[in-house]
Amino acid sequence: MTIRFTVNGVDFELPDSRGQETLLDFLHHELNLTGTKLCCGIGVCRACTVQVVKPPSPAPSPTISCSTALATLDGTQVSTIESVARGGRPDPVQQAFLDQFAFQCGYCAPGFVMAARMFLSGLQAQPVPPDQLEAAMMEAIGSHICRCTGYVRYFEALRSLAEAVNAGEAIEL
Amino acid sequence: MAPPPVSNAAPMTRRGFLKTASGIIGLSVLGLPGRGQGAGAGVSTPLGPVPGVAAQRIEGLAKVTGQKIYARDFRAGDMAGWPDHQWHALYLRARTTQEAFLGLDLAPLPPEAAPTRVILGSDLDPRLFDAPVQFERDLHVDDLLSAKAAEQEKAAKDGSFNLPDGLSFDLLVMPGTTPNFLGQAVALLLFDSLAAYRAARRFLAGDDGIVQHYGPGEGPDGTPLPDHPFDPRTLYVKDPGFDYAGTDAETYAREAPGVQARIRKALDEATGLIRQPIRAEMRAMDPMFMEPEAGLAWIDPARREMQLVLGTQSPDGDLRNIASMFGSAGSPVPELSHVTLHSCYPGGGFGGRDSSPFSLMLALAVAFADGNPVRLAYDRFEQFRVGLKRHATTAEGTLYAHDDMRLEAVQLSMSFDGGGRRNLSPYVASLGALCAGGSYRLPVADIHAEALHTENISGGSQRGFGGPQAYFAIETALDDLAAAQGWDPMALRRANLIAEGDTTVTGGPIEQSLSLPEMLDIAAAHPLWAERAEIRAAHEAEGRTYGTGLAMSLQAYGTSGDGMVAAVHLERDGTLTVQSDAVDMGNGSATTLGVTIGPILGANATRVEMGGYTLFPQTGLSDDSDNPDRWDDPMWTQKGTGSSSACLTGLHQVNTVQQTAQALLRGSLLVAAARLWGGGPLSPEDVVWDAGALRPAGGIGAPLTLAALAEVVHEMGLPTGALGHAYFQNVWVEADFDTPGGALRLQLDGLAYYHGSKTAPQPIPRRDGSYPAPETARYSRYVWAPCVNVVGLTLDRASGRVQVENVLSVLNAGHIHVPELVSGQSQGGVAMAISYSLLEDMPPGMEGPADGRWNLNRYHVARAGDVPLGDRYVPGARAQELITLPPPPDSPRVGRGIAEAVMCSIPPAISNALRDATGVRFASLPMTPDKILGGLAP
């Protein structure tokens, strides 16, 4: 038996014996994809958030890579922060975070980017009443820990995008 | 795959040398080009086209795309010239200070978790003790000189200064000896495979006591004894006839106790003075920077060179400490000739990476790795267990006031829990003592502060550096005084504001504009304060308990003498590069330094290279304190470089870069422009920068782009770059320098010009220097970042939960270079302060993180829901509004401290708001729901 999954579109097949390894260790030590960060290692701070799609559902879900065993990823498609910018050009979320000076040390930024992207994808699929947008944002990124910035600028950056997406504006994620 | 670092792209410039028992060890600190402080791995993020304005953080794109590489991300295989295979290090930690550590029994470890090597204290040469870490960051200048003299005396006696009699605890506890503190390393386990290391970590997670044995034994050895203070202790006594600043060190030490007794007697006997008790206590706090400490090390056998990859706020000091340790008698690497530190971008710092013992532990590990590279990477449990903390503190004393609101005296004793290692703790306590005078004119002071050696986790430099504890004590007592006397808390503060011409509790003069009355005016007029009664009524109408609190802080920043170095280069294509010795922990220093040259040189920097500790040797200056000529030697300076902080960037580093840019402008660019325009010599007043080109001010002449100027500069052999060193001690050292543009007077004590090369500039001896008056060395601090905070909060009386509804911060930040960075720093300070005040609870001893089981599931830090997210006050909504004072007209384009200034007075403002809401003083941080419910209980 093997574990099959993709990371940023590349296929991997691993023996079952590696099932207890965490996704984060695999990304770091096997693939040298170090953009996903380790902070608490127990899934609280969400710095290590990646996107996982598990067919048949096409909906991406934020996944805590530090606490996710490879065994649970069979059949999934994993996307990390390295897959977001195209040709070095930031995506709309990354650009908004840049424009708003949303982060400082930057260690938490990849996790915020991944969570914000999935939130906006969800909004594209299913908008929420405008008066629930703030609560939806809090649900999406409110559990992420940032020690430097105090969160204000992350929310300012995401708010403008969320309002646009929720209003039906096309934003390519 | 991320590209490998080009670790040897920067020239191997010797930073300096350290004389040791075993010879001389060379020291180098290198950045990691392409993976370091600049643009990052292959991505370029220019600051934008408008000179002096930052469109984004210079390293922002690398960070937001996951390309920024931190120390934790490196593997040996990434390092050019290193072996590919690396070992992994794991330290086992002391679990008691009541019994002796007897040894290990690793039999319970499963076979797959067996270490390759086990190192105990008995495997170290008994002469190798803990390094005498060089705490230059906040030593008073006179203390620094005393320490140096003591070092030399000891070196003469012992042949090494690395065998201190007093302040040394073993790096690894000697079996049979009682540990000095919880978390002290008792054993080093080395693994030659990642799999074995992981297996061991998994097995030992949560209880590494399973392999440790304790019982009767000796010790603990070393001094100070438990619950005794680390040296030095701070005593500031001040009355009209005596103070610290106005008395030489020897006389002060002799006479201060007598003056203290005189002050106490006078206060005891005084009639008509109101006496307000001061009583406060605070838990320790973890900086909780996001990246747990990690690093790599390898000893190159061919070059006898130790190389380290590390993210630190004090690269220079770390490196010297390592060299000192390995240069001492008994070194496990006796033939070491060079130590090189590859300084990485830290994932947060807040002072927690300033003089951290981590670097020593990494260096110790590699000494036993049989020539293999070693990775030491704390997980969060370990970071909580041993990482430096903000000190738990108690403060007790009395405020004395007249019945017309005038403060007469403060008597205060502050005790900081320094924990196991001395670190910077006595100096944190010392600054706390200075801050205890608050923002107020105090004719009489009797302030004692000390840091105790205890079994707890070591304290260290943390954001605020003693200020948070001191301001919490003094600002809550002021509100209690106001409440007891029926005074308005703002009126009480206004009646006592310190101003230019007054003196601090050290007796040192205030010589900087503070604008405290104007700041209080702004706070008083703001609806959060002015309409507090109406806001309270509105909340109460809906069943919520609401209160408003006010507090001030006057955070000192810098040290009692700061040296900085910076370079500005004009590339042949007309782009500009800034280099600085400062480290950017995320605070925006690189971005700020990159734009601060814009108005001077017509463009922002395209590249900013931080952590440039190779710069100081290039100046040709010496900071050898043995130099008898001192300032009379045109190539001598008081201090080369120091540690980094955002506050130091705002004033010190910015001014150094600006002055260096002026040297390049006037000594090179204007000479080239004069040649092209065909006129006489030009001064800055003769030209303007317009749309990226230099034009004659009001005259006729073709606009000259930087690229065109650069071409001529290179052709004429004019300087292509300038390297400036500055020293600040109440005033900047100023001097004349002979340049191709004529004699320039600059706020620099060292200047050198590059001609093409970026590594070998030509130093220019200074002339006609003006220097700090010697007595200013005892002022303690010279520059201040004042802040007034108003907090409005609600309390759920059923749960005891507090919600901060609004924060108003009125900040005197000086000139603001990048408004987004200033407000971002402020917002970070607000969040950290709310977290410190209400959430972060860390018991001492094995009840707390010293047991190795603490993580973010038990230690709660503020999340988005805990802080107001709006940035403008709107009635009925939650916001944190920052109002910055405009800098005085014609003032220099330099800033002041930000985050720590904002942070320091929020905890007392929260406590004062709770008192306003409930009538009960909560003087113990954090103010948890349990404490609040207990305080409200009838």
Contacts between the chains, C-beta under 8 A, distances in Angstrom:
chain1	res1	chain2	res2	distance
A	25	B	198	7.7
A	28	B	73	7.6
A	29	B	75	7.9
A	29	B	194	6.6
A	31	B	1	7.7
A	32	B	1	4.7
A	32	B	2	5.9
A	32	B	75	7.8
A	33	B	66	7.9
A	34	B	2	6.6
A	34	B	66	7.5
A	34	B	69	6.6
A	34	B	72	7.9
A	34	B	73	3.8
A	35	B	65	7.2
A	35	B	66	2.1
A	35	B	67	6.8
A	36	B	66	7.0
A	37	B	70	7.9
A	37	B	72	8.0
A	37	B	290	7.1
A	37	B	291	7.2
A	37	B	347	7.5
A	38	B	72	6.9
A	38	B	292	7.4
A	38	B	379	7.8
A	39	B	290	4.9
A	39	B	291	7.1
A	39	B	292	7.2
A	39	B	380	6.6
A	40	B	380	4.6
A	40	B	855	5.5
A	40	B	856	4.5
A	40	B	857	8.0
A	41	B	379	5.3
A	41	B	380	5.4
A	41	B	381	7.8
A	41	B	855	7.4
A	42	B	380	7.4
A	42	B	855	5.3
A	42	B	856	7.0
A	42	B	857	6.1
A	44	B	855	7.0
A	44	B	856	4.1
A	44	B	857	5.4
A	45	B	290	7.3
A	45	B	856	5.6
A	47	B	290	6.1
A	80	B	66	7.2
A	81	B	65	6.8
A	81	B	66	3.5
A	82	B	65	7.6
A	82	B	66	5.4
A	84	B	65	6.9
A	84	B	66	7.8
A	85	B	65	4.5
A	88	B	42	7.6
A	88	B	43	5.6
A	88	B	61	7.8
A	88	B	65	7.5
A	90	B	61	6.4
A	90	B	64	6.3
A	90	B	65	6.4
A	94	B	61	7.9
A	94	B	64	4.5
A	94	B	65	6.4
A	97	B	60	8.0
A	97	B	64	5.3
A	98	B	56	4.6
A	98	B	57	7.4
A	98	B	60	4.8
A	98	B	61	6.5
A	98	B	64	5.8
A	99	B	55	8.0
A	99	B	56	6.6
A	100	B	820	7.4
A	101	B	56	6.9
A	101	B	57	6.2
A	101	B	60	7.6
A	101	B	588	7.9
A	101	B	818	7.9
A	101	B	820	3.9
A	101	B	821	6.4
A	101	B	824	5.4
A	103	B	60	7.7
A	103	B	63	6.3
A	103	B	64	7.0
A	103	B	586	7.6
A	104	B	348	7.9
A	104	B	586	3.6
A	104	B	587	6.4
A	104	B	588	6.8
A	104	B	824	6.3
A	104	B	825	7.8
A	104	B	828	6.7
A	105	B	63	8.0
A	105	B	289	7.2
A	105	B	290	6.4
A	105	B	291	7.5
A	105	B	345	8.0
A	105	B	346	7.0
A	105	B	347	5.1
A	105	B	348	4.3
A	105	B	349	7.7
A	105	B	585	6.1
A	105	B	586	2.9
A	106	B	59	7.3
A	106	B	60	7.7
A	106	B	62	7.8
A	106	B	63	2.9
A	106	B	64	7.1
A	106	B	68	5.5
A	106	B	347	7.4
A	106	B	586	6.3
A	107	B	70	6.8
A	107	B	289	7.9
A	107	B	290	3.8
A	107	B	291	5.0
A	107	B	347	3.7
A	107	B	348	6.2
A	107	B	586	7.9
A	108	B	290	5.5
A	109	B	63	5.2
A	109	B	64	5.1
A	110	B	64	7.7
A	110	B	66	4.6
A	113	B	64	6.3
A	138	B	864	6.3
A	138	B	865	6.2
A	141	B	864	7.0
A	142	B	863	6.1
A	142	B	864	4.4
A	142	B	865	5.5
A	143	B	863	6.4
A	144	B	863	7.6
A	144	B	864	7.7
A	145	B	290	7.4
A	145	B	856	7.0
A	145	B	861	6.2
A	145	B	863	6.3
A	146	B	290	7.7
A	147	B	287	7.7
A	147	B	288	5.5
A	147	B	289	6.0
A	147	B	290	5.7
A	147	B	348	5.5
A	147	B	350	7.4
A	147	B	828	7.5
A	147	B	832	7.2
A	147	B	861	6.8
A	148	B	290	7.9
A	148	B	348	6.1
A	148	B	586	5.2
A	148	B	587	7.9
A	148	B	824	7.8
A	148	B	828	4.9
A	149	B	824	5.4
A	149	B	827	5.9
A	149	B	828	5.1
A	149	B	831	7.7
A	150	B	824	7.6
A	150	B	826	7.9
A	150	B	827	3.4
A	150	B	828	4.6
A	150	B	829	7.4
A	150	B	830	5.4
A	150	B	831	3.5
A	150	B	832	7.6
A	150	B	862	7.9
A	150	B	867	5.7
A	150	B	880	7.7
A	151	B	827	7.5
A	151	B	831	6.6
A	151	B	863	7.5
A	151	B	864	4.2
A	151	B	867	6.0
A	151	B	869	6.3
A	152	B	823	7.9
A	152	B	824	7.9
A	152	B	827	4.5
A	152	B	867	7.5
A	152	B	869	5.4
A	152	B	870	7.9
A	152	B	871	6.0
A	152	B	880	6.9
A	153	B	820	7.7
A	153	B	824	5.8
A	153	B	827	6.9
A	154	B	864	7.6
A	155	B	864	6.6
A	155	B	869	5.0
A	156	B	871	7.4
